[in-house]
Amino acid sequence: MRKPQNQNLVVRWLRDALCGILLGASAILPGVSAGVLAVVFDIYQPMMEILTYPRRAIPQYWGRIPPLIAGWCVGFVAFAKGIAVCLDQSATVTVWLFIGLIVGTIPALFREAGKEGRTPGAWVSLLVCAAAVFGGLFYVSHVAHAVVEPNFWWYNFCGVLFGLSVVIPGMTSSSVMMALGLYQPMLEGMARLDLLVLSACLPGLILTVALLARLMTWFFKRFYAVTFHGILGIVLATTLVIIPTTYTDVGEVLLSALCCAGGFGLAFFLARLDRKIQNGTT
């Protein structure tokens, strides 16, 4: 008979692999922040510690690193082509799936934000971050119409945006890429494993993560409630700004509702699984 501890390890491994897949997919889905999902899946802080203090953190979190990396690679590469196809079929339904996933995790995120109390400054941080992010993304999506010619340097800029979306929860890199006309060529390049696109994105991503990881860790240690409530505001704002407003027919509306419910159910399942693992009841 397998011991409960071993069962917990297997469940944790499978759970982390699934979270890695979702993180990889979210990195390329319009309007969805990989950093937000990392926060709500309880991966963000360990990830920041690994990036900031690798000698101390890697031995502590070593068991979680392989499934997360493997899942992320599968989600990022394999889903690139799949998401491209889904977006061609119905961008509305695809986005609603991830909206459901994010909404399902907001209650857990709210509890986590209040773990060290809710000061007036924390509520101000929530409101200011929500308003600033919503206004910025609305401007990029509906006001600015700049379109650029994709090349090596612009793909490097895409890597910077990917890095920002990892380190700063709520930063939606894909939305900015779409506004600049970079999203579709970047996604198609990654789907066919184009070396130009991949080699151009990686330097910007790695450099951005390396430079900002320590700063975000410092904010969490010094201003936990303010920082986390700011992240919550960003999550709410990015969720609102990506809600689709046009539909082709009633069938698309129904399918969107079904996918949203499915995403919510998946998030609910992962939250329950986390609590069971933490309580040692799996």
BALOBA-1460 file (C-alpha; in Angstrom, 3 decimals):
// residues 282
<rec num="1" residu="m" x="0.000" y="0.000" z="0.000"/>
<rec num="2" residu="r" x="1.318" y="3.414" z="-0.948"/>
<rec num="3" residu="k" x="1.918" y="5.717" z="2.002"/>
<rec num="4" residu="p" x="-0.093" y="8.974" z="2.239"/>
<rec num="5" residu="q" x="3.117" y="10.987" z="1.970"/>
<rec num="6" residu="n" x="3.992" y="9.321" z="-1.329"/>
<rec num="7" residu="q" x="0.441" y="9.887" z="-2.558"/>
<rec num="8" residu="n" x="0.790" y="13.569" z="-1.705"/>
<rec num="9" residu="l" x="4.037" y="13.752" z="-3.684"/>
<rec num="10" residu="v" x="2.411" y="12.187" z="-6.740"/>
<rec num="11" residu="v" x="-0.619" y="14.470" z="-6.492"/>
<rec num="12" residu="r" x="1.642" y="17.507" z="-6.036"/>
<rec num="13" residu="w" x="3.728" y="16.482" z="-9.068"/>
<rec num="14" residu="l" x="0.653" y="16.045" z="-11.272"/>
<rec num="15" residu="r" x="-0.849" y="19.279" z="-9.965"/>
<rec num="16" residu="d" x="2.363" y="21.237" z="-10.646"/>
<rec num="17" residu="a" x="2.644" y="19.734" z="-14.139"/>
<rec num="18" residu="l" x="-0.930" y="20.813" z="-14.901"/>
<rec num="19" residu="c" x="-0.243" y="24.287" z="-13.515"/>
<rec num="20" residu="g" x="2.885" y="24.463" z="-15.680"/>
<rec num="21" residu="i" x="0.849" y="23.599" z="-18.764"/>
<rec num="22" residu="l" x="-1.683" y="26.314" z="-17.934"/>
<rec num="23" residu="l" x="1.102" y="28.840" z="-17.292"/>
<rec num="24" residu="g" x="2.719" y="28.020" z="-20.623"/>
<rec num="25" residu="a" x="-0.598" y="28.390" z="-22.409"/>
<rec num="26" residu="s" x="-1.475" y="31.609" z="-20.570"/>
<rec num="27" residu="a" x="1.811" y="33.195" z="-21.639"/>
<rec num="28" residu="i" x="0.540" y="33.314" z="-25.214"/>
<rec num="29" residu="l" x="-3.198" y="33.785" z="-24.691"/>
<rec num="30" residu="p" x="-4.407" y="37.362" z="-25.294"/>
<rec num="31" residu="g" x="-5.217" y="39.231" z="-22.114"/>
<rec num="32" residu="v" x="-4.084" y="36.539" z="-19.672"/>
<rec num="33" residu="s" x="-1.075" y="37.084" z="-17.404"/>
<rec num="34" residu="a" x="1.184" y="34.140" z="-16.571"/>
<rec num="35" residu="g" x="2.166" y="36.016" z="-13.414"/>
<rec num="36" residu="v" x="-1.452" y="36.175" z="-12.260"/>
<rec num="37" residu="l" x="-1.914" y="32.431" z="-12.660"/>
<rec num="38" residu="a" x="1.423" y="31.869" z="-10.896"/>
<rec num="39" residu="v" x="0.085" y="33.862" z="-7.940"/>
<rec num="40" residu="v" x="-3.261" y="32.108" z="-7.731"/>
<rec num="41" residu="f" x="-1.628" y="28.678" z="-8.129"/>
<rec num="42" residu="d" x="0.760" y="29.505" z="-5.248"/>
<rec num="43" residu="i" x="3.793" y="29.323" z="-7.540"/>
<rec num="44" residu="y" x="4.729" y="32.998" z="-7.775"/>
<rec num="45" residu="q" x="6.562" y="33.489" z="-4.485"/>
<rec num="46" residu="p" x="8.616" y="30.259" z="-4.750"/>
<rec num="47" residu="m" x="9.486" y="31.254" z="-8.321"/>
<rec num="48" residu="m" x="10.649" y="34.701" z="-7.210"/>
<rec num="49" residu="e" x="12.721" y="33.185" z="-4.403"/>
<rec num="50" residu="i" x="14.406" y="30.804" z="-6.867"/>
<rec num="51" residu="l" x="15.230" y="33.678" z="-9.204"/>
<rec num="52" residu="t" x="16.408" y="35.962" z="-6.392"/>
<rec num="53" residu="y" x="18.182" y="33.556" z="-4.024"/>
<rec num="54" residu="p" x="18.845" y="30.412" z="-6.100"/>
<rec num="55" residu="r" x="21.351" y="28.785" z="-3.714"/>
<rec num="56" residu="r" x="18.874" y="28.869" z="-0.842"/>
<rec num="57" residu="a" x="15.621" y="28.373" z="-2.727"/>
<rec num="58" residu="i" x="16.482" y="25.644" z="-5.267"/>
<rec num="59" residu="p" x="17.120" y="22.955" z="-2.606"/>
<rec num="60" residu="q" x="13.892" y="23.980" z="-0.859"/>
<rec num="61" residu="y" x="11.686" y="23.857" z="-3.963"/>
<rec num="62" residu="w" x="13.603" y="21.329" z="-6.042"/>
<rec num="63" residu="g" x="10.738" y="18.825" z="-6.095"/>
<rec num="64" residu="r" x="8.420" y="21.354" z="-7.772"/>
<rec num="65" residu="i" x="10.813" y="22.614" z="-10.441"/>
<rec num="66" residu="p" x="10.881" y="19.653" z="-12.931"/>
<rec num="67" residu="p" x="7.078" y="19.225" z="-13.315"/>
<rec num="68" residu="l" x="6.563" y="22.982" z="-13.608"/>
<rec num="69" residu="i" x="9.255" y="23.393" z="-16.279"/>
<rec num="70" residu="a" x="8.080" y="20.325" z="-18.190"/>
<rec num="71" residu="g" x="4.455" y="21.465" z="-18.057"/>
<rec num="72" residu="w" x="5.375" y="25.016" z="-19.075"/>
<rec num="73" residu="c" x="7.276" y="23.791" z="-22.140"/>
<rec num="74" residu="v" x="4.366" y="21.573" z="-23.173"/>
<rec num="75" residu="g" x="1.828" y="24.348" z="-22.644"/>
<rec num="76" residu="f" x="3.891" y="27.034" z="-24.356"/>
<rec num="77" residu="v" x="4.990" y="25.084" z="-27.427"/>
<rec num="78" residu="a" x="2.144" y="22.627" z="-27.928"/>
<rec num="79" residu="f" x="-0.604" y="25.114" z="-27.151"/>
<rec num="80" residu="a" x="0.874" y="27.771" z="-29.426"/>
<rec num="81" residu="k" x="-0.449" y="25.988" z="-32.491"/>
<rec num="82" residu="g" x="-3.610" y="24.844" z="-30.742"/>
<rec num="83" residu="i" x="-4.439" y="28.323" z="-29.465"/>
<rec num="84" residu="a" x="-3.728" y="29.773" z="-32.899"/>
<rec num="85" residu="v" x="-6.304" y="27.360" z="-34.348"/>
<rec num="86" residu="c" x="-8.793" y="28.085" z="-31.545"/>
<rec num="87" residu="l" x="-8.392" y="31.824" z="-32.002"/>
<rec num="88" residu="d" x="-9.023" y="31.431" z="-35.709"/>
<rec num="89" residu="q" x="-12.169" y="29.426" z="-34.966"/>
<rec num="90" residu="s" x="-13.434" y="31.628" z="-32.127"/>
<rec num="91" residu="a" x="-11.275" y="34.032" z="-30.132"/>
<rec num="92" residu="t" x="-14.325" y="34.832" z="-28.007"/>
<rec num="93" residu="v" x="-14.818" y="31.268" z="-26.738"/>
<rec num="94" residu="t" x="-11.088" y="30.791" z="-26.091"/>
<rec num="95" residu="v" x="-10.828" y="33.954" z="-24.007"/>
<rec num="96" residu="w" x="-13.948" y="33.041" z="-22.008"/>
<rec num="97" residu="l" x="-12.312" y="29.746" z="-21.009"/>
<rec num="98" residu="f" x="-9.458" y="31.629" z="-19.363"/>
<rec num="99" residu="i" x="-11.795" y="34.218" z="-17.868"/>
<rec num="100" residu="g" x="-13.554" y="31.393" z="-16.063"/>
<rec num="101" residu="l" x="-10.208" y="30.088" z="-14.850"/>
<rec num="102" residu="i" x="-9.196" y="33.492" z="-13.455"/>
<rec num="103" residu="v" x="-12.586" y="34.217" z="-11.849"/>
<rec num="104" residu="g" x="-12.490" y="30.832" z="-10.150"/>
<rec num="105" residu="t" x="-9.229" y="31.740" z="-8.428"/>
<rec num="106" residu="i" x="-10.138" y="35.284" z="-7.300"/>
<rec num="107" residu="p" x="-11.655" y="34.161" z="-3.926"/>
<rec num="108" residu="a" x="-8.435" y="32.321" z="-3.046"/>
<rec num="109" residu="l" x="-6.404" y="35.317" z="-4.187"/>
<rec num="110" residu="f" x="-8.507" y="37.635" z="-2.005"/>
<rec num="111" residu="r" x="-7.913" y="35.421" z="1.047"/>
<rec num="112" residu="e" x="-4.185" y="35.327" z="0.322"/>
<rec num="113" residu="a" x="-4.042" y="39.111" z="-0.040"/>
<rec num="114" residu="g" x="-5.561" y="39.542" z="3.442"/>
<rec num="115" residu="k" x="-3.271" y="37.044" z="5.137"/>
<rec num="116" residu="e" x="-1.369" y="39.854" z="6.883"/>
<rec num="117" residu="g" x="-4.318" y="42.233" z="7.255"/>
<rec num="118" residu="r" x="-6.070" y="44.816" z="5.086"/>
<rec num="119" residu="t" x="-4.830" y="48.328" z="5.801"/>
<rec num="120" residu="p" x="-6.249" y="51.512" z="4.204"/>
<rec num="121" residu="g" x="-3.105" y="51.620" z="2.074"/>
<rec num="122" residu="a" x="-3.877" y="48.117" z="0.791"/>
<rec num="123" residu="w" x="-7.351" y="49.175" z="-0.394"/>
<rec num="124" residu="v" x="-5.896" y="52.295" z="-2.024"/>
<rec num="125" residu="s" x="-3.332" y="50.095" z="-3.780"/>
<rec num="126" residu="l" x="-6.118" y="47.844" z="-5.078"/>
<rec num="127" residu="l" x="-8.143" y="50.753" z="-6.475"/>
<rec num="128" residu="v" x="-5.191" y="52.641" z="-7.965"/>
<rec num="129" residu="c" x="-3.690" y="49.559" z="-9.645"/>
<rec num="130" residu="a" x="-7.073" y="48.475" z="-10.998"/>
<rec num="131" residu="a" x="-7.797" y="51.921" z="-12.449"/>
<rec num="132" residu="a" x="-4.301" y="52.386" z="-13.912"/>
<rec num="133" residu="v" x="-4.126" y="48.969" z="-15.563"/>
<rec num="134" residu="f" x="-7.680" y="49.105" z="-16.880"/>
<rec num="135" residu="g" x="-7.101" y="52.575" z="-18.327"/>
<rec num="136" residu="g" x="-3.764" y="51.611" z="-19.886"/>
<rec num="137" residu="l" x="-5.035" y="48.426" z="-21.493"/>
<rec num="138" residu="f" x="-8.192" y="50.139" z="-22.703"/>
<rec num="139" residu="y" x="-6.073" y="52.816" z="-24.359"/>
<rec num="140" residu="v" x="-3.790" y="50.251" z="-26.032"/>
<rec num="141" residu="s" x="-6.730" y="48.119" z="-27.181"/>
<rec num="142" residu="h" x="-9.203" y="50.790" z="-28.305"/>
<rec num="143" residu="v" x="-7.356" y="54.083" z="-28.845"/>
<rec num="144" residu="a" x="-3.786" y="53.448" z="-30.039"/>
<rec num="145" residu="h" x="-3.556" y="51.828" z="-33.461"/>
<rec num="146" residu="a" x="0.217" y="51.672" z="-34.045"/>
<rec num="147" residu="v" x="1.329" y="48.715" z="-36.183"/>
<rec num="148" residu="v" x="4.993" y="47.725" z="-36.612"/>
<rec num="149" residu="e" x="6.878" y="45.451" z="-39.000"/>
<rec num="150" residu="p" x="7.949" y="42.224" z="-37.201"/>
<rec num="151" residu="n" x="11.731" y="41.700" z="-37.067"/>
<rec num="152" residu="f" x="14.454" y="40.457" z="-34.712"/>
<rec num="153" residu="w" x="14.354" y="43.524" z="-32.443"/>
<rec num="154" residu="w" x="10.594" y="43.604" z="-32.196"/>
<rec num="155" residu="y" x="10.579" y="39.897" z="-31.308"/>
<rec num="156" residu="n" x="13.136" y="40.729" z="-28.627"/>
<rec num="157" residu="f" x="10.668" y="43.318" z="-27.355"/>
<rec num="158" residu="c" x="8.074" y="40.525" z="-27.226"/>
<rec num="159" residu="g" x="10.477" y="38.638" z="-24.967"/>
<rec num="160" residu="v" x="10.641" y="41.672" z="-22.667"/>
<rec num="161" residu="l" x="6.846" y="41.698" z="-22.517"/>
<rec num="162" residu="f" x="6.817" y="37.965" z="-21.713"/>
<rec num="163" residu="g" x="9.268" y="38.625" z="-18.872"/>
<rec num="164" residu="l" x="7.122" y="41.444" z="-17.507"/>
<rec num="165" residu="s" x="4.041" y="39.199" z="-17.549"/>
<rec num="166" residu="v" x="5.910" y="36.613" z="-15.464"/>
<rec num="167" residu="v" x="7.456" y="38.941" z="-12.875"/>
<rec num="168" residu="i" x="4.601" y="41.472" z="-12.622"/>
<rec num="169" residu="p" x="1.297" y="39.640" z="-12.048"/>
<rec num="170" residu="g" x="-1.449" y="41.151" z="-14.151"/>
<rec num="171" residu="m" x="0.832" y="42.361" z="-16.933"/>
<rec num="172" residu="t" x="-0.802" y="41.075" z="-20.127"/>
<rec num="173" residu="s" x="1.924" y="40.889" z="-22.744"/>
<rec num="174" residu="s" x="-0.289" y="39.480" z="-25.488"/>
<rec num="175" residu="s" x="-2.667" y="42.446" z="-25.372"/>
<rec num="176" residu="v" x="0.196" y="44.859" z="-26.084"/>
<rec num="177" residu="m" x="1.525" y="42.617" z="-28.877"/>
<rec num="178" residu="m" x="-1.893" y="42.509" z="-30.520"/>
<rec num="179" residu="a" x="-2.152" y="46.296" z="-30.391"/>
<rec num="180" residu="l" x="1.201" y="46.558" z="-32.186"/>
<rec num="181" residu="g" x="0.429" y="43.852" z="-34.759"/>
<rec num="182" residu="l" x="3.116" y="41.521" z="-33.381"/>
<rec num="183" residu="y" x="0.962" y="38.833" z="-31.787"/>
<rec num="184" residu="q" x="-0.093" y="36.782" z="-34.817"/>
<rec num="185" residu="p" x="3.364" y="36.537" z="-36.484"/>
<rec num="186" residu="m" x="4.990" y="35.795" z="-33.108"/>
<rec num="187" residu="l" x="2.471" y="33.057" z="-32.311"/>
<rec num="188" residu="e" x="2.795" y="31.471" z="-35.756"/>
<rec num="189" residu="g" x="6.602" y="31.573" z="-35.490"/>
<rec num="190" residu="m" x="6.574" y="29.782" z="-32.146"/>
<rec num="191" residu="a" x="4.057" y="27.228" z="-33.378"/>
<rec num="192" residu="r" x="6.459" y="26.170" z="-36.153"/>
<rec num="193" residu="l" x="9.506" y="26.512" z="-33.824"/>
<rec num="194" residu="d" x="11.028" y="29.303" z="-35.906"/>
<rec num="195" residu="l" x="14.586" y="29.809" z="-34.601"/>
<rec num="196" residu="l" x="14.518" y="33.529" z="-35.416"/>
<rec num="197" residu="v" x="11.482" y="34.107" z="-33.225"/>
<rec num="198" residu="l" x="12.627" y="31.830" z="-30.396"/>
<rec num="199" residu="s" x="16.207" y="33.159" z="-30.285"/>
<rec num="200" residu="a" x="14.952" y="36.750" z="-30.364"/>
<rec num="201" residu="c" x="12.393" y="36.300" z="-27.565"/>
<rec num="202" residu="l" x="14.637" y="34.494" z="-25.081"/>
<rec num="203" residu="p" x="17.229" y="37.253" z="-24.358"/>
<rec num="204" residu="g" x="14.583" y="39.855" z="-23.573"/>
<rec num="205" residu="l" x="12.627" y="37.424" z="-21.405"/>
<rec num="206" residu="i" x="15.639" y="36.240" z="-19.379"/>
<rec num="207" residu="l" x="17.075" y="39.729" z="-18.870"/>
<rec num="208" residu="t" x="13.744" y="41.199" z="-17.756"/>
<rec num="209" residu="v" x="13.050" y="38.396" z="-15.273"/>
<rec num="210" residu="a" x="16.588" y="38.587" z="-13.854"/>
<rec num="211" residu="l" x="16.425" y="42.364" z="-13.340"/>
<rec num="212" residu="l" x="12.947" y="42.561" z="-11.785"/>
<rec num="213" residu="a" x="12.738" y="39.390" z="-9.680"/>
<rec num="214" residu="r" x="14.694" y="40.797" z="-6.715"/>
<rec num="215" residu="l" x="12.659" y="44.031" z="-6.750"/>
<rec num="216" residu="m" x="9.333" y="42.189" z="-6.563"/>
<rec num="217" residu="t" x="10.637" y="39.946" z="-3.773"/>
<rec num="218" residu="w" x="11.626" y="43.061" z="-1.787"/>
<rec num="219" residu="f" x="8.148" y="44.547" z="-2.202"/>
<rec num="220" residu="f" x="6.525" y="41.355" z="-0.893"/>
<rec num="221" residu="k" x="8.770" y="41.286" z="2.168"/>
<rec num="222" residu="r" x="8.355" y="44.961" z="3.062"/>
<rec num="223" residu="f" x="4.792" y="45.743" z="1.896"/>
<rec num="224" residu="y" x="2.977" y="42.415" z="1.626"/>
<rec num="225" residu="a" x="-0.615" y="43.639" z="2.017"/>
<rec num="226" residu="v" x="-0.179" y="46.685" z="-0.214"/>
<rec num="227" residu="t" x="1.632" y="44.698" z="-2.918"/>
<rec num="228" residu="f" x="-0.800" y="41.781" z="-2.904"/>
<rec num="229" residu="h" x="-3.882" y="44.016" z="-2.958"/>
<rec num="230" residu="g" x="-2.322" y="45.876" z="-5.867"/>
<rec num="231" residu="i" x="-1.956" y="42.554" z="-7.666"/>
<rec num="232" residu="l" x="-5.595" y="41.771" z="-6.887"/>
<rec num="233" residu="g" x="-6.609" y="45.071" z="-8.451"/>
<rec num="234" residu="i" x="-4.561" y="44.235" z="-11.541"/>
<rec num="235" residu="v" x="-6.235" y="40.828" z="-11.796"/>
<rec num="236" residu="l" x="-9.702" y="42.389" z="-11.619"/>
<rec num="237" residu="a" x="-8.805" y="45.046" z="-14.194"/>
<rec num="238" residu="t" x="-7.255" y="42.646" z="-16.703"/>
<rec num="239" residu="t" x="-10.234" y="40.323" z="-16.372"/>
<rec num="240" residu="l" x="-12.693" y="43.129" z="-17.071"/>
<rec num="241" residu="v" x="-10.780" y="44.537" z="-20.040"/>
<rec num="242" residu="i" x="-10.613" y="41.215" z="-21.911"/>
<rec num="243" residu="i" x="-14.336" y="40.386" z="-21.666"/>
<rec num="244" residu="p" x="-15.539" y="39.892" z="-25.256"/>
<rec num="245" residu="t" x="-18.312" y="42.246" z="-26.347"/>
<rec num="246" residu="t" x="-19.223" y="40.858" z="-29.790"/>
<rec num="247" residu="y" x="-20.602" y="37.423" z="-30.666"/>
<rec num="248" residu="t" x="-21.395" y="35.811" z="-33.995"/>
<rec num="249" residu="d" x="-24.530" y="33.963" z="-32.889"/>
<rec num="250" residu="v" x="-26.362" y="32.374" z="-29.976"/>
<rec num="251" residu="g" x="-24.291" y="29.198" z="-30.313"/>
<rec num="252" residu="e" x="-21.101" y="31.112" z="-29.611"/>
<rec num="253" residu="v" x="-22.707" y="32.690" z="-26.539"/>
<rec num="254" residu="l" x="-23.693" y="29.264" z="-25.190"/>
<rec num="255" residu="l" x="-20.287" y="27.751" z="-25.941"/>
<rec num="256" residu="s" x="-18.584" y="30.708" z="-24.266"/>
<rec num="257" residu="a" x="-20.701" y="30.187" z="-21.150"/>
<rec num="258" residu="l" x="-19.854" y="26.473" z="-21.153"/>
<rec num="259" residu="c" x="-16.117" y="27.113" z="-21.485"/>
<rec num="260" residu="c" x="-16.244" y="29.783" z="-18.786"/>
<rec num="261" residu="a" x="-17.960" y="27.324" z="-16.445"/>
<rec num="262" residu="g" x="-15.375" y="24.691" z="-17.333"/>
<rec num="263" residu="g" x="-12.512" y="27.074" z="-16.534"/>
<rec num="264" residu="f" x="-14.165" y="28.017" z="-13.253"/>
<rec num="265" residu="g" x="-14.610" y="24.337" z="-12.367"/>
<rec num="266" residu="l" x="-10.954" y="23.590" z="-13.121"/>
<rec num="267" residu="a" x="-9.818" y="26.487" z="-10.912"/>
<rec num="268" residu="f" x="-12.134" y="25.304" z="-8.129"/>
<rec num="269" residu="f" x="-10.704" y="21.783" z="-8.383"/>
<rec num="270" residu="l" x="-7.115" y="23.062" z="-8.175"/>
<rec num="271" residu="a" x="-7.972" y="25.216" z="-5.131"/>
<rec num="272" residu="r" x="-9.512" y="22.236" z="-3.323"/>
<rec num="273" residu="l" x="-6.518" y="20.110" z="-4.269"/>
<rec num="274" residu="d" x="-4.165" y="22.706" z="-2.791"/>
<rec num="275" residu="r" x="-6.060" y="22.766" z="0.490"/>
<rec num="276" residu="k" x="-6.023" y="18.979" z="0.715"/>
<rec num="277" residu="i" x="-2.292" y="18.847" z="0.035"/>
<rec num="278" residu="q" x="-1.606" y="21.512" z="2.649"/>
<rec num="279" residu="n" x="-3.776" y="19.686" z="5.196"/>
<rec num="280" residu="g" x="-2.302" y="16.315" z="4.270"/>
<rec num="281" residu="t" x="-5.733" y="14.776" z="3.589"/>
<rec num="282" residu="t" x="-5.196" y="13.457" z="0.024"/>
